[in-house]
């Protein structure tokens, strides 16, 4: 299994086969097509409905689904909060503060992956925090925006998200909400869980301190 929508999600070494790679390429192709439909839809709430339906279909039917066979989520769909327009922003990308470090994250037995900070985005209320946009020095490169918020690890699964955080943008794998001119679309209703939320055979990076906020972002996917 390999959920190609998550840029850093990697299976343990030795699980890939030729057939697996073909399936993975198909998953990535479908994810890219799904996000293209999202960007083409003028109404954000309608776009979110398209994304939810498409993501549930992939997790239910595709051989690269991160859901174990027999998981009830294949039938019910992935849990998520209703669309909340307060969590959709279009923001300018500010320069990275001097001294911001690059991140080197493990990517299985084959080595590590480098994250290079490329800018900072200021998220207005109800988030009220700055987070870092990273460039993934892997594959052909791409933007990567993880987030760990106040819902992470909540004891009530209906009110919480995965303890390690969620992902929003991963353009190397097609998870791209686009931009309007110089303003990046940051719609937190599209936050999704990494594959290790569903299966511990996956290696998933945690959101770094630069992408950890105290506000509760009750938008996007939740635990239950």
N, C-alpha and C positions, 0 to 999 in steps of 0.2 A: 504494500500500500504506500502511496505517496501523494499527499495532498499538495498539489502544485500551487495552490494559491498562497501558501505561506513561504516566504522567501528563505527563512532560516530553518524551517522544519526539515530535518533530515532523518532518514531511517538509519538504524544501526548498520555498520558495514557488512556487506555480503548478502544483502537482501534484494539487490537489483538484478534483473535479468533482461534479456533483449525484449521480451514481451512487456515487461514492466516499463521499460523506457518508452515504448510505443504508446502504452496507456497513459504515461505521464505527459507525453507530448500532446495527446488528445485532451487531457484534463486542462493543461495550460491554454490550449487553443480555445476551449469552451469558456474558461474563466475570462480570457481576453475579450471574447465575443460578448459575454454577459456585461462586463464593464463598459464596453462600447455602447451597448443598448442603454445602460444607465446614463452615460454622458449625453446621449442623444435625446433623452426625455427631459422636457422643459420643467415639468413639475417634480420637485424633489421627493414628495411623498409617494407619487406614482412610481418614480425611479426606484425608490426603496422597496416597493412591493415587487417590482420586477426582479430586483436583486435577491430578495428573500425567496421567491419562488424558484429562481434559477439555482441558488445555492442549495436549497433543500432537495431539488431534483438530482443534483450532482452527488450529494451526500447519500441519497437514497439508492441511486441506480448505478453509479459509476464504479468500475473496479478499483479505482484509485481512492475511493472514499476512505477517510480516516476512521469512520465508524466501524467497530467490530461487527462481524456478522451476527444478526439477531438483536442488535441494539434497538430498543424501542424508539429511539430518535429517528430511525429510518422511516417509521410510520408517522410519528407526530410532527416531524420537522424540528429544526434547531430552535431552542427557546430564545426569545428576544423581547426587548421592550418595544412598545408601540412607537411609531415615528413621532419625534418631538422636534419641531422646527427651531427651538431655542439652541439646539446643538449643531446647527449648520452655520458655518462661517466661510467667508471668502477673505483671505488674509494675505498681506504682503509678507515676503520673506526677508527678515532682517539679517544683517551680518552676524556671523558666529563670534561670540566674545573671544578676545585674545586669550590664548592658553587653553582653549577647549581641546580636550584630548581626543585622539582617535580610539576606537574600541576594537579590540581583537577578540573575537568570540570563537570558541571551539565549534568545529563542524564535523564531528565524528573522528574516526581514526585517521582520516586522510589529512588533517591539519586544521586550519582556522580560517576565519573570514574576517576581513577588515571592514569596519564601518567608519566612514569619514564624515564629520559634521559639515553640512553645507549651508545651514541657515537656521534661524530661530523664528518660530511663529508665535504670536501673542494671541491666545484664545480668550475672547471676552467673557463676561458673565453669561451663564452661570458657572463657567469653569474658572475664569480669572487667573490664568497661569500661562507661563511660557513653556514651550516644548521644542525640542531640537529635531530638525529634519536631517536624516542621515543619507549618505550615498553608499550603496552596497557595492563594494569592490569585488564582485563575483559575477559570473555569467557575463552578460554584456553591460553590467552596471545598472543601477536603478535607484529610485528614491525609496526610502523605507521609513515609516513613521509608526512606531509602537507606542502604546500608552498604558500605564498602570494608574488607575484612579481609585477613589475612595470606596468603590464597590468591590474591589479585588479581595478575594478571600472572605467575603462576608459569610457568616455562619448560616444565614438564611439563603439557600440557593436560589430562591425566587427573587431575591433582592441583591444578588451578588454576581460577580464575574470571576473568571479564572484568576487564581492568586498570583500568577506570574505576569498578568497583564494580557492585553489584546493588541491586535494589529489593525491598522487602518489603511495605509498605503504600502504597496509593494510592487512598484511599477515593473520590475524585472520579470514578475510573474503575471502581469496583466491587471493587478489590483490598483487601478488608477482612476481617481475621480475627476481629474482634469484641472483646468485653470481657466479663468476669465481674464485675458490680458496678463498682467503681472500678478494677479491675485490667485492664490492657490485655493482650491476647494477643499475644505476640511469639514466633512460632515460626519460627526461622531456617531450618527445612527448607523453607519456602515462599519463600525468596529466589529471585528470577528475574532473568534478564539483560534489560537494555534492548535496544531494537530495533537500536541501532547495533552491537551485538555481531554481528548477522547481515548488516547492509547499511549501508555508510557513507553512504547517502543520508539517513540520519536524523541529527537533532540530539538528543543526549542529554547531560544534565548529569552531571558527575562527583559522586561523594559528597563533600561538603565536609569540612574537617578535623574538625568536630564529630562526624562520622559515620564516621571512620576509626579502626579498631582494629588492634592488632598480632596478636591471636590468630588462628589459622587456623580459620575456620568451614567445616569440611568437611561442609556440609549445603546443600541447595538445588541449584540448577543449577550445572553446571561446564562447562568448555570442551569436553571430549571424554571 
